[in-house]
Amino acid sequence: MPSSTELSNLEVRCLVEELRRLEGCYFEKIQDLEEGFKLKFTAHELVVNPPHRLYLTSYTYRGKTPSNFSMYVRKRLRGRK
């Protein structure tokens, strides 16, 4: 039985199906959250809260002041697929 941080084959398959919506989208920005961060793409937003959550959302989160990591990612990836 997988530990609490491992994903089963079924969970990986569901994640892949969910994340296929990001194909062809362009990266716009990253936003720091209280726990994890949110990646904004042209048509979708992806919340990453390691190691427990990864999901697409349309919910508006209240962000924090951007970290150096977030500023670096924004500068390097904005406008890329």
Backbone as CSV, one residue per row, in Angstrom:
resi,resn,N_x,N_y,N_z,CA_x,CA_y,CA_z,C_x,C_y,C_z
1,MET,0.844,-1.183,0.000,0.000,0.000,0.000,0.885,1.241,0.000
2,PRO,0.586,2.243,-0.869,1.411,3.441,-0.938,1.338,4.248,0.362
3,SER,2.458,4.918,0.665,2.451,5.803,1.836,1.614,7.039,1.514
4,SER,1.455,7.911,2.489,0.577,9.079,2.314,1.110,10.069,1.282
5,THR,2.404,10.022,0.931,2.951,10.964,-0.041,3.105,10.350,-1.429
6,GLU,2.860,9.054,-1.565,2.957,8.405,-2.870,1.595,8.405,-3.557
7,LEU,1.634,8.444,-4.884,0.397,8.416,-5.660,0.207,7.035,-6.271
8,SER,-1.016,6.584,-6.295,-1.329,5.320,-6.955,-1.395,5.557,-8.464
9,ASN,-1.423,4.487,-9.223,-1.538,4.594,-10.678,-2.808,5.324,-11.085
10,LEU,-3.889,5.062,-10.394,-5.160,5.715,-10.702,-5.071,7.224,-10.443
11,GLU,-4.438,7.617,-9.352,-4.295,9.044,-9.044,-3.436,9.752,-10.084
12,VAL,-2.366,9.118,-10.516,-1.510,9.696,-11.554,-2.294,9.856,-12.851
13,ARG,-3.074,8.857,-13.207,-3.883,8.940,-14.426,-4.879,10.099,-14.356
14,CYS,-5.529,10.252,-13.217,-6.485,11.358,-13.044,-5.790,12.713,-13.138
15,LEU,-4.613,12.821,-12.547,-3.854,14.076,-12.631,-3.468,14.396,-14.067
16,VAL,-3.019,13.399,-14.797,-2.638,13.607,-16.195,-3.841,14.084,-17.005
17,GLU,-4.980,13.457,-16.805,-6.198,13.868,-17.520,-6.577,15.302,-17.166
18,GLU,-6.480,15.654,-15.895,-6.817,17.004,-15.446,-5.856,18.034,-16.036
19,LEU,-4.577,17.710,-16.039,-3.563,18.667,-16.482,-3.467,18.790,-17.999
20,ARG,-4.117,17.894,-18.735,-4.130,18.015,-20.203,-4.792,19.309,-20.648
21,ARG,-5.615,19.874,-19.812,-6.256,21.152,-20.141,-5.231,22.262,-20.311
22,LEU,-4.039,22.077,-19.761,-2.994,23.094,-19.855,-2.222,23.038,-21.171
23,GLU,-2.432,21.980,-21.946,-1.737,21.871,-23.226,-2.103,23.058,-24.110
24,GLY,-1.082,23.721,-24.643,-1.295,24.854,-25.527,-1.481,26.182,-24.807
25,CYS,-1.579,26.165,-23.485,-1.738,27.403,-22.719,-0.380,28.066,-22.508
26,TYR,-0.406,29.370,-22.333,0.808,30.133,-22.062,0.854,30.515,-20.591
27,PHE,2.057,30.484,-20.041,2.270,30.870,-18.643,2.143,32.380,-18.518
28,GLU,1.401,32.846,-17.511,1.272,34.280,-17.281,2.000,34.721,-16.012
29,LYS,1.700,34.058,-14.870,2.409,34.440,-13.651,2.254,33.397,-12.557
30,ILE,3.064,33.556,-11.524,3.023,32.697,-10.351,2.662,33.583,-9.163
31,GLN,1.880,33.045,-8.247,1.449,33.805,-7.074,1.704,32.956,-5.837
32,ASP,2.381,33.542,-4.841,2.610,32.846,-3.580,1.322,32.822,-2.776
33,LEU,1.025,31.664,-2.192,-0.129,31.495,-1.313,0.374,31.171,0.083
34,GLU,-0.517,31.136,1.047,-0.124,30.774,2.411,0.554,29.416,2.437
35,GLU,0.005,28.474,1.693,0.584,27.133,1.576,0.737,26.823,0.100
36,GLY,1.939,26.879,-0.425,2.176,26.580,-1.825,2.096,27.815,-2.695
37,PHE,1.693,27.610,-3.954,1.608,28.719,-4.890,0.607,28.397,-5.991
38,LYS,0.258,29.419,-6.770,-0.694,29.276,-7.870,-0.019,29.718,-9.159
39,LEU,-0.111,28.880,-10.183,0.408,29.205,-11.506,-0.761,29.628,-12.380
40,LYS,-0.673,30.805,-12.952,-1.747,31.310,-13.816,-1.333,31.126,-15.268
41,PHE,-2.203,30.455,-16.025,-2.007,30.251,-17.453,-3.096,31.015,-18.189
42,THR,-3.020,31.076,-19.503,-3.984,31.874,-20.262,-5.424,31.451,-20.027
43,ALA,-5.691,30.168,-19.866,-7.075,29.725,-19.728,-7.377,29.070,-18.382
44,HIS,-6.358,28.747,-17.588,-6.562,28.012,-16.350,-5.591,28.484,-15.271
45,GLU,-5.904,28.121,-14.041,-5.016,28.385,-12.914,-4.763,27.074,-12.192
46,LEU,-3.493,26.813,-11.869,-3.075,25.576,-11.240,-2.543,25.880,-9.845
47,VAL,-3.162,25.277,-8.824,-2.704,25.439,-7.451,-1.812,24.257,-7.105
48,VAL,-0.632,24.554,-6.574,0.331,23.531,-6.169,0.584,23.721,-4.681
49,ASN,0.233,22.696,-3.916,0.424,22.717,-2.480,1.119,21.416,-2.093
50,PRO,2.454,21.378,-2.265,3.168,20.120,-2.027,3.112,19.696,-0.572
51,PRO,3.110,18.442,-0.249,3.038,17.298,-1.160,1.624,16.777,-1.311
52,HIS,0.625,17.529,-0.887,-0.725,16.961,-0.795,-1.686,17.330,-1.914
53,ARG,-1.524,18.497,-2.519,-2.538,18.929,-3.478,-1.937,19.498,-4.752
54,LEU,-2.638,19.261,-5.847,-2.316,19.806,-7.157,-3.622,19.775,-7.942
55,TYR,-4.162,20.954,-8.273,-5.460,20.968,-8.951,-5.668,22.263,-9.714
56,LEU,-6.543,22.201,-10.723,-6.944,23.380,-11.478,-8.085,24.057,-10.738
57,THR,-8.131,25.380,-10.811,-9.164,26.117,-10.082,-9.551,27.392,-10.812
58,SER,-10.687,27.930,-10.442,-11.083,29.256,-10.907,-11.334,30.158,-9.696
59,TYR,-11.068,29.622,-8.509,-11.243,30.361,-7.259,-10.172,31.445,-7.144
60,THR,-10.534,32.620,-6.651,-9.585,33.707,-6.473,-8.977,33.623,-5.081
61,TYR,-7.675,33.414,-5.043,-6.953,33.329,-3.774,-6.314,34.661,-3.446
62,ARG,-6.233,34.951,-2.168,-5.533,36.146,-1.723,-4.051,35.784,-1.604
63,GLY,-3.221,36.445,-2.382,-1.805,36.129,-2.424,-0.991,36.893,-1.393
64,LYS,0.257,36.484,-1.272,1.211,37.151,-0.394,2.155,37.977,-1.259
65,THR,3.061,38.693,-0.612,4.100,39.406,-1.333,4.957,38.383,-2.077
66,PRO,5.247,38.617,-3.360,5.998,37.627,-4.132,7.399,37.384,-3.552
67,SER,7.768,36.111,-3.508,9.103,35.736,-3.047,10.103,35.925,-4.188
68,ASN,11.383,35.810,-3.867,12.419,35.895,-4.904,12.223,34.790,-5.940
69,PHE,11.828,33.600,-5.479,11.576,32.492,-6.398,10.462,32.848,-7.382
70,SER,9.365,33.395,-6.873,8.234,33.759,-7.737,8.637,34.828,-8.746
71,MET,9.395,35.809,-8.307,9.835,36.868,-9.218,10.743,36.297,-10.306
72,TYR,11.616,35.362,-9.934,12.503,34.713,-10.899,11.691,33.933,-11.937
73,VAL,10.709,33.165,-11.465,9.877,32.367,-12.377,9.089,33.275,-13.308
74,ARG,8.510,34.338,-12.786,7.756,35.273,-13.632,8.635,35.847,-14.730
75,LYS,9.828,36.258,-14.365,10.742,36.887,-15.314,11.167,35.904,-16.407
76,ARG,11.420,34.662,-16.044,11.944,33.679,-16.995,10.866,32.982,-17.832
77,LEU,9.666,32.814,-17.298,8.667,31.983,-17.982,7.484,32.729,-18.566
78,ARG,7.297,33.991,-18.261,6.121,34.720,-18.764,6.022,34.623,-20.279
79,GLY,4.847,34.247,-20.773,4.591,34.175,-22.193,5.043,32.885,-22.859
80,ARG,5.536,31.923,-22.079,6.005,30.650,-22.659,4.967,29.553,-22.487
81,LYS,5.026,28.567,-23.378,4.121,27.424,-23.300,4.615,26.464,-22.257
